[in-house]
Amino acid sequence: MSEELAQLRRQVAQQQADFANIEAELAETNKGVVALYAELDENAIHLKEAADLKSRFLSYMSHEFRTPLASITSVTDILTSGLDGPLTQEQTRQLQFVQGSVRELTEMVDDLLDLAKVEAGRISISPEWFEMVDLFSALRGMFRPIIASSNVTLVFEEPQSVPRLYTDDKKLSQILRNFISNALKFTSQGEVRVSVRSLEGDKVEFAVSDTGIGIAEDHLPSLFADFVQLDTRIHKRLRGTGLGLSLSKKFAELLGGTVAVQSELGKGSRFSVLIPVQYRDGAAQP
């Protein structure tokens, strides 16, 4: 009996030793976890500081560019209007190049400023009720001067059984403008078609389809990332800021929606945005 008791005591002592070892290991692990959390917190602070610095830099740079760009625009407008005397054909052509470059830089500045606002969380959503016909009419008028001098037909399909939307029409318009501008840029002839349809779950899908050069399948996953520009001969020649599609994705997400793309090289592309009929944070009722 005493032997069994002694054996039991040895087992208890061994278990206590094992528990002590486990407690020591847990204490060491906890120290490592605490140190890891401290390192993660420090990294998070550094990342936030870097993001804030980037946003401030983009915002400052964008604002600083606006004044000289506005001055160049004013001077070229005065020269092309002939107020200071007639221009030769070559002078007019050169000024048109300058005006085109200024427009591209202005678009880049606007995109950078929007990107800075989005990343800083300073983009506000202003939803209101509006009709689809009004949105399409405004977009049609906006692109009429561009279409007039191109071989591409811009078609706005008549909305069928699409309800009024309660969302930020300016953000939605900017998404569609980016889609249409890209489609026109990479379509030398044929058509660009803008459509909208109702889907289940109180959602609507806007789509911009073109008959342009298309995009290779391996390039599609990265299209909506910041500053992405496709590395092909034609895309290099026609490249923009690389921010339009990225901003479209961010704006769509702010509106509670998503963006998508389908494309086939040499056969055209289809960019779409899916958003709820009513902005979910809105309190208005139909």
KEKE-3310 file (N, C-alpha, C; in steps of 0.2 Angstrom, whole numbers, plus 5000, padded with zeros to 4 digits):
npx = (5004:5010:5019:5011:5006:5017:5021:5010:5012:5024:5019:5010:5019:5027:5017:5015:5027:5027:5016:5021:5031:5024:5017:5028:5031:5020:5020:5031:5027:5017:5024:5030:5019:5014:5025:5024:5012:5014:5024:5016:5007:5016:5020:5008:5005:5016:5013:5000:5005:5013:5003:4995:5005:5007:4994:4993:5003:4999:4987:4992:5001:4992:4984:4994:4997:4986:4985:4995:4991:4978:4982:4989:4979:4971:4979:4981:4968:4966:4975:4971:4958:4961:4962:4973:4978:4978:4983:4995:4992:5001:5004:4992:4990:5000:4996:4985:4990:4996:4985:4979:4988:4987:4974:4975:4984:4977:4966:4973:4978:4965:4961:4972:4969:4956:4960:4968:4958:4950:4958:4961:4949:4940:4930:4914:4897:4883:4868:4854:4837:4835:4832:4835:4836:4839:4852:4859:4857:4864:4877:4878:4878:4890:4900:4897:4905:4917:4914:4909:4920:4926:4927:4919:4904:4893:4882:4868:4858:4840:4834:4825:4812:4818:4820:4819:4834:4842:4855:4873:4873:4883:4895:4892:4891:4904:4911:4905:4909:4923:4923:4918:4926:4938:4934:4932:4944:4952:4945:4945:4937:4919:4908:4903:4894:4882:4873:4859:4852:4840:4842:4840:4837:4836:4845:4855:4863:4876:4883:4897:4901:4912:4919:4933:4951:4952:4958:4971:4968:4977:4980:4968:4965:4973:4968:4960:4969:4979:4987:4989:4995:4994:5006:5008:5011:5001:4993:5003:5005:4993:4991:4985:4982:4982:4974:4960:4952:4954:4949:4936:4933:4934:4925:4913:4913:4911:4898:4892:4893:4900:4913:4917:4925:4925:4933:4941:4955:4957:4944:4936:4929:4920:4915:4908:4897:4890:4877:4867:4849:4845:4854:4862:4865:4857:4842:4831:4815:4806)
npy = (4994:5006:5007:5009:5022:5029:5029:5035:5048:5051:5052:5063:5073:5073:5077:5090:5096:5095:5103:5115:5117:5119:5131:5140:5139:5145:5157:5163:5162:5171:5183:5184:5186:5198:5206:5205:5211:5224:5227:5226:5236:5247:5247:5249:5262:5268:5265:5272:5285:5286:5285:5296:5306:5304:5307:5320:5325:5323:5330:5343:5345:5344:5355:5365:5364:5368:5382:5387:5379:5384:5397:5394:5389:5400:5409:5402:5401:5415:5417:5408:5413:5424:5437:5445:5446:5438:5420:5409:5394:5384:5389:5389:5375:5371:5377:5370:5358:5361:5365:5352:5345:5352:5349:5335:5336:5343:5334:5324:5330:5332:5319:5315:5323:5319:5305:5308:5313:5302:5292:5299:5299:5309:5310:5314:5308:5313:5309:5309:5308:5304:5304:5291:5295:5309:5308:5301:5310:5321:5316:5313:5325:5330:5323:5325:5335:5328:5316:5322:5324:5312:5294:5286:5280:5285:5278:5279:5268:5267:5269:5255:5251:5255:5260:5276:5282:5283:5290:5296:5306:5313:5306:5294:5298:5302:5289:5283:5292:5290:5277:5279:5288:5280:5270:5277:5282:5270:5265:5266:5265:5261:5258:5264:5259:5263:5257:5252:5242:5234:5223:5208:5210:5223:5231:5240:5239:5247:5248:5250:5247:5243:5243:5242:5240:5230:5220:5210:5194:5192:5204:5209:5207:5217:5229:5239:5244:5256:5268:5260:5256:5249:5239:5239:5241:5250:5254:5261:5272:5278:5281:5286:5293:5283:5282:5283:5271:5266:5275:5274:5262:5264:5274:5267:5258:5266:5270:5258:5248:5238:5236:5229:5220:5214:5207:5205:5202:5212:5212:5221:5229:5227:5237:5238:5244:5240:5245:5248:5252:5261:5271:5265:5271:5281:5291:5294:5292:5284)
npz = (5000:5004:4994:4983:4986:4986:4973:4967:4973:4966:4953:4954:4957:4946:4937:4942:4939:4926:4923:4928:4919:4907:4911:4911:4898:4892:4898:4892:4879:4879:4882:4870:4861:4866:4863:4849:4846:4851:4841:4830:4832:4832:4819:4812:4816:4810:4796:4795:4797:4786:4776:4779:4776:4762:4757:4761:4754:4740:4740:4742:4732:4721:4723:4721:4708:4701:4699:4690:4679:4676:4673:4661:4653:4652:4645:4632:4628:4625:4615:4605:4602:4595:4599:4601:4588:4572:4570:4563:4553:4558:4571:4577:4577:4586:4598:4600:4603:4615:4623:4623:4631:4643:4647:4649:4660:4669:4672:4677:4689:4695:4697:4706:4717:4721:4724:4735:4744:4745:4751:4763:4769:4767:4758:4754:4753:4744:4743:4732:4725:4708:4690:4678:4664:4665:4669:4659:4649:4652:4652:4638:4632:4637:4631:4617:4610:4608:4601:4589:4582:4579:4573:4580:4586:4599:4609:4619:4627:4628:4644:4651:4661:4673:4689:4698:4705:4721:4726:4725:4712:4706:4709:4703:4690:4688:4688:4677:4667:4667:4662:4650:4644:4643:4635:4623:4620:4617:4606:4589:4579:4576:4589:4605:4618:4630:4644:4655:4667:4677:4691:4701:4719:4721:4714:4702:4686:4677:4661:4650:4635:4621:4605:4604:4605:4615:4629:4636:4644:4655:4660:4666:4680:4687:4683:4690:4700:4709:4698:4688:4672:4656:4649:4634:4616:4610:4621:4628:4620:4621:4634:4650:4666:4674:4685:4684:4683:4695:4704:4700:4705:4719:4721:4718:4728:4739:4736:4739:4730:4716:4704:4688:4674:4658:4644:4628:4619:4605:4602:4609:4625:4641:4653:4669:4682:4697:4708:4723:4722:4731:4741:4754:4767:4766:4771:4765:4758:4745)
capx = (5000:5014:5022:5006:5005:5023:5020:5005:5015:5029:5015:5008:5025:5029:5012:5016:5033:5024:5012:5026:5035:5019:5016:5033:5031:5014:5022:5036:5023:5013:5028:5031:5013:5014:5030:5022:5006:5017:5027:5011:5004:5020:5020:5002:5006:5020:5009:4996:5009:5015:4997:4993:5009:5005:4988:4994:5008:4995:4983:4996:5004:4987:4982:4999:4997:4980:4986:4999:4987:4973:4985:4991:4973:4968:4983:4980:4962:4966:4979:4967:4953:4963:4961:4980:4980:4977:4988:4996:4990:5005:5004:4986:4991:5004:4992:4980:4994:4997:4978:4978:4992:4984:4968:4977:4987:4971:4963:4978:4977:4959:4962:4976:4966:4951:4963:4970:4952:4947:4962:4960:4942:4937:4925:4907:4892:4877:4863:4847:4833:4836:4830:4841:4836:4843:4860:4861:4856:4870:4883:4878:4880:4897:4904:4895:4910:4922:4911:4908:4927:4929:4924:4915:4897:4892:4875:4865:4852:4835:4832:4819:4809:4823:4818:4823:4840:4844:4863:4876:4873:4890:4900:4890:4893:4911:4912:4903:4914:4929:4922:4916:4933:4943:4932:4933:4952:4954:4941:4947:4930:4914:4904:4904:4887:4881:4867:4858:4847:4838:4844:4837:4840:4835:4851:4855:4870:4877:4888:4900:4904:4915:4922:4940:4957:4952:4963:4973:4965:4981:4980:4962:4965:4976:4966:4957:4973:4981:4992:4991:4995:4995:5012:5008:5013:4995:4991:5008:5004:4987:4991:4982:4985:4982:4970:4953:4948:4955:4945:4930:4932:4934:4918:4908:4913:4908:4891:4889:4893:4906:4915:4919:4927:4925:4937:4944:4960:4955:4936:4932:4928:4914:4916:4901:4897:4883:4875:4860:4844:4845:4861:4860:4865:4852:4836:4825:4810:4803)
capy = (5000:5012:5008:5013:5029:5033:5029:5040:5054:5053:5054:5069:5077:5074:5081:5097:5098:5096:5110:5121:5118:5122:5138:5143:5140:5149:5164:5165:5163:5177:5188:5185:5189:5205:5210:5205:5216:5230:5228:5227:5243:5252:5246:5252:5269:5270:5265:5277:5291:5286:5286:5303:5310:5303:5310:5327:5327:5323:5336:5349:5345:5345:5362:5369:5363:5371:5389:5387:5376:5389:5402:5392:5388:5407:5412:5399:5403:5421:5417:5405:5417:5430:5444:5448:5446:5431:5415:5405:5387:5380:5392:5386:5368:5370:5379:5364:5353:5364:5364:5345:5343:5355:5345:5329:5337:5345:5328:5320:5334:5331:5312:5314:5326:5314:5300:5310:5314:5295:5289:5302:5298:5315:5311:5314:5306:5317:5306:5312:5305:5307:5299:5289:5299:5315:5306:5300:5316:5325:5312:5313:5332:5331:5319:5327:5338:5323:5312:5325:5324:5305:5289:5282:5282:5284:5276:5278:5264:5270:5264:5251:5248:5256:5265:5281:5280:5287:5289:5302:5306:5315:5300:5289:5301:5302:5282:5282:5296:5287:5271:5281:5291:5275:5267:5281:5282:5264:5263:5270:5265:5257:5261:5264:5258:5264:5254:5251:5237:5232:5217:5206:5212:5231:5234:5242:5238:5251:5245:5253:5242:5246:5238:5244:5235:5225:5219:5203:5192:5192:5211:5211:5207:5223:5235:5244:5246:5263:5270:5254:5257:5243:5239:5237:5247:5254:5257:5266:5278:5282:5280:5291:5294:5276:5283:5283:5265:5265:5280:5272:5256:5267:5278:5262:5255:5271:5270:5252:5244:5235:5236:5223:5221:5208:5210:5200:5206:5213:5212:5226:5228:5229:5239:5239:5246:5238:5248:5248:5257:5266:5271:5261:5275:5287:5290:5296:5286:5286)
capz = (5000:5004:4988:4978:4988:4984:4966:4966:4974:4961:4947:4955:4957:4939:4933:4944:4936:4919:4923:4929:4912:4903:4913:4909:4891:4891:4900:4887:4873:4880:4881:4863:4858:4868:4859:4842:4846:4851:4835:4825:4834:4830:4811:4810:4817:4804:4790:4795:4796:4779:4772:4780:4772:4755:4756:4761:4748:4734:4740:4742:4725:4716:4723:4718:4700:4698:4697:4683:4674:4675:4669:4654:4649:4650:4639:4626:4625:4622:4609:4600:4600:4590:4602:4600:4581:4569:4571:4557:4554:4562:4577:4580:4578:4591:4603:4601:4607:4622:4626:4625:4637:4649:4649:4652:4667:4674:4673:4682:4696:4698:4700:4712:4723:4723:4727:4742:4748:4747:4756:4770:4772:4767:4752:4757:4749:4744:4739:4731:4720:4701:4685:4673:4658:4666:4670:4652:4645:4654:4649:4631:4631:4639:4626:4611:4606:4606:4596:4583:4578:4579:4569:4584:4588:4606:4610:4625:4626:4632:4650:4651:4668:4678:4694:4701:4710:4727:4727:4723:4705:4704:4709:4698:4684:4687:4686:4670:4663:4666:4658:4643:4641:4641:4629:4617:4619:4614:4601:4584:4575:4578:4594:4612:4620:4637:4645:4662:4668:4684:4693:4707:4725:4721:4711:4695:4683:4672:4658:4645:4630:4616:4600:4603:4605:4620:4634:4637:4650:4661:4662:4669:4687:4690:4680:4695:4705:4708:4694:4683:4665:4653:4645:4627:4612:4609:4627:4630:4616:4623:4641:4654:4673:4678:4691:4682:4685:4702:4707:4699:4710:4726:4721:4718:4734:4743:4735:4741:4724:4714:4697:4684:4667:4653:4638:4624:4615:4598:4601:4614:4632:4644:4660:4672:4689:4700:4714:4725:4719:4736:4745:4761:4772:4765:4775:4761:4756:4738)
cpx = (5004:5018:5018:5006:5011:5023:5016:5008:5020:5025:5013:5014:5027:5024:5013:5022:5031:5020:5016:5029:5030:5017:5021:5033:5026:5016:5027:5032:5020:5017:5030:5025:5012:5019:5027:5016:5009:5021:5022:5008:5009:5020:5013:5002:5011:5017:5004:4999:5011:5009:4995:4998:5008:4999:4989:4999:5003:4990:4987:4999:4998:4985:4987:4999:4991:4981:4989:4995:4981:4976:4987:4984:4970:4972:4982:4973:4962:4970:4974:4961:4954:4963:4968:4982:4979:4984:4989:4993:4994:5005:4997:4986:4995:5001:4987:4984:4995:4990:4977:4982:4990:4978:4970:4980:4982:4967:4967:4978:4971:4959:4966:4972:4960:4954:4965:4964:4950:4951:4962:4953:4938:4932:4918:4902:4886:4872:4857:4844:4834:4834:4836:4841:4840:4851:4862:4861:4862:4876:4883:4880:4887:4901:4902:4901:4916:4920:4910:4915:4930:4925:4920:4909:4896:4884:4873:4858:4847:4834:4825:4817:4815:4821:4822:4829:4840:4851:4866:4877:4880:4895:4899:4892:4900:4914:4911:4907:4920:4929:4922:4923:4938:4941:4933:4940:4954:4950:4942:4941:4925:4910:4906:4896:4886:4874:4866:4852:4846:4840:4840:4840:4840:4842:4851:4862:4870:4883:4890:4903:4907:4918:4929:4945:4956:4958:4964:4970:4970:4982:4974:4962:4968:4973:4963:4962:4976:4987:4994:4990:4997:5002:5012:5009:5007:4993:4997:5007:4998:4986:4988:4986:4986:4978:4962:4949:4949:4950:4938:4928:4930:4927:4913:4907:4909:4900:4888:4889:4900:4907:4917:4921:4927:4929:4940:4949:4957:4948:4932:4932:4922:4915:4909:4902:4890:4882:4868:4855:4844:4851:4859:4861:4860:4846:4830:4821:4807:4796)
cpy = (5006:5013:5011:5020:5033:5034:5035:5047:5056:5055:5061:5074:5078:5078:5089:5100:5100:5103:5116:5123:5122:5129:5142:5145:5145:5157:5167:5166:5170:5183:5190:5188:5196:5209:5210:5210:5223:5232:5230:5234:5248:5252:5250:5259:5272:5270:5270:5284:5292:5288:5293:5308:5310:5307:5318:5330:5328:5329:5342:5350:5347:5352:5367:5369:5367:5378:5390:5384:5380:5394:5400:5391:5395:5410:5409:5400:5410:5421:5414:5409:5423:5437:5448:5447:5438:5427:5412:5398:5383:5382:5389:5379:5367:5372:5373:5359:5355:5363:5357:5343:5346:5351:5339:5330:5339:5339:5324:5324:5332:5324:5311:5317:5322:5308:5302:5310:5307:5292:5292:5302:5304:5316:5310:5312:5310:5314:5310:5308:5308:5301:5298:5293:5306:5314:5305:5306:5321:5322:5313:5320:5333:5328:5321:5330:5333:5319:5315:5325:5317:5300:5284:5284:5280:5283:5275:5274:5267:5266:5261:5249:5249:5261:5271:5279:5285:5286:5295:5302:5308:5310:5295:5291:5301:5294:5281:5286:5293:5281:5273:5284:5286:5271:5271:5282:5276:5261:5268:5270:5260:5261:5260:5264:5259:5261:5253:5246:5236:5225:5215:5209:5220:5234:5235:5241:5243:5248:5250:5248:5245:5241:5240:5238:5229:5225:5212:5201:5192:5199:5213:5212:5214:5229:5241:5246:5253:5263:5264:5257:5251:5244:5236:5243:5252:5258:5262:5272:5282:5282:5287:5292:5287:5277:5282:5277:5264:5269:5277:5266:5259:5270:5272:5259:5259:5271:5263:5247:5241:5236:5230:5224:5214:5211:5204:5204:5206:5214:5217:5224:5230:5231:5240:5241:5244:5241:5247:5253:5263:5266:5269:5266:5281:5285:5292:5290:5289:5289)
cpz = (5000:4998:4983:4980:4986:4977:4964:4967:4969:4955:4948:4955:4950:4935:4935:4940:4929:4918:4924:4922:4907:4904:4911:4902:4889:4893:4895:4881:4873:4880:4874:4859:4860:4864:4852:4842:4847:4845:4830:4826:4831:4822:4809:4811:4811:4798:4790:4794:4789:4774:4772:4776:4765:4753:4756:4756:4741:4734:4739:4734:4720:4717:4720:4711:4697:4696:4691:4678:4671:4671:4662:4650:4647:4644:4633:4623:4622:4616:4603:4598:4596:4593:4601:4593:4579:4570:4564:4559:4559:4570:4581:4582:4585:4598:4605:4605:4614:4626:4628:4631:4643:4651:4652:4659:4672:4676:4679:4689:4699:4701:4706:4718:4725:4727:4734:4746:4750:4752:4763:4773:4772:4761:4755:4751:4750:4740:4738:4725:4713:4696:4680:4667:4659:4666:4663:4648:4646:4651:4641:4629:4632:4634:4619:4607:4604:4601:4589:4579:4577:4574:4573:4586:4595:4607:4617:4624:4631:4638:4650:4658:4673:4683:4695:4705:4716:4729:4725:4716:4702:4704:4704:4691:4682:4685:4679:4665:4662:4662:4651:4640:4639:4635:4622:4615:4615:4609:4595:4579:4577:4583:4601:4615:4628:4639:4653:4662:4675:4685:4700:4713:4725:4719:4704:4692:4677:4668:4652:4640:4624:4611:4598:4603:4610:4625:4635:4644:4656:4664:4666:4676:4690:4687:4685:4701:4704:4703:4689:4676:4661:4648:4638:4623:4611:4615:4630:4626:4618:4630:4644:4661:4676:4684:4690:4685:4692:4706:4706:4704:4717:4726:4722:4724:4739:4742:4736:4735:4722:4707:4694:4677:4664:4647:4634:4619:4607:4597:4605:4621:4635:4651:4663:4680:4692:4707:4716:4722:4724:4740:4752:4767:4772:4769:4771:4759:4749:4739)
residu = (MET:SER:GLU:GLU:LEU:ALA:GLN:LEU:ARG:ARG:GLN:VAL:ALA:GLN:GLN:GLN:ALA:ASP:PHE:ALA:ASN:ILE:GLU:ALA:GLU:LEU:ALA:GLU:THR:ASN:LYS:GLY:VAL:VAL:ALA:LEU:TYR:ALA:GLU:LEU:ASP:GLU:ASN:ALA:ILE:HIS:LEU:LYS:GLU:ALA:ALA:ASP:LEU:LYS:SER:ARG:PHE:LEU:SER:TYR:MET:SER:HIS:GLU:PHE:ARG:THR:PRO:LEU:ALA:SER:ILE:THR:SER:VAL:THR:ASP:ILE:LEU:THR:SER:GLY:LEU:ASP:GLY:PRO:LEU:THR:GLN:GLU:GLN:THR:ARG:GLN:LEU:GLN:PHE:VAL:GLN:GLY:SER:VAL:ARG:GLU:LEU:THR:GLU:MET:VAL:ASP:ASP:LEU:LEU:ASP:LEU:ALA:LYS:VAL:GLU:ALA:GLY:ARG:ILE:SER:ILE:SER:PRO:GLU:TRP:PHE:GLU:MET:VAL:ASP:LEU:PHE:SER:ALA:LEU:ARG:GLY:MET:PHE:ARG:PRO:ILE:ILE:ALA:SER:SER:ASN:VAL:THR:LEU:VAL:PHE:GLU:GLU:PRO:GLN:SER:VAL:PRO:ARG:LEU:TYR:THR:ASP:ASP:LYS:LYS:LEU:SER:GLN:ILE:LEU:ARG:ASN:PHE:ILE:SER:ASN:ALA:LEU:LYS:PHE:THR:SER:GLN:GLY:GLU:VAL:ARG:VAL:SER:VAL:ARG:SER:LEU:GLU:GLY:ASP:LYS:VAL:GLU:PHE:ALA:VAL:SER:ASP:THR:GLY:ILE:GLY:ILE:ALA:GLU:ASP:HIS:LEU:PRO:SER:LEU:PHE:ALA:ASP:PHE:VAL:GLN:LEU:ASP:THR:ARG:ILE:HIS:LYS:ARG:LEU:ARG:GLY:THR:GLY:LEU:GLY:LEU:SER:LEU:SER:LYS:LYS:PHE:ALA:GLU:LEU:LEU:GLY:GLY:THR:VAL:ALA:VAL:GLN:SER:GLU:LEU:GLY:LYS:GLY:SER:ARG:PHE:SER:VAL:LEU:ILE:PRO:VAL:GLN:TYR:ARG:ASP:GLY:ALA:ALA:GLN:PRO)
# end
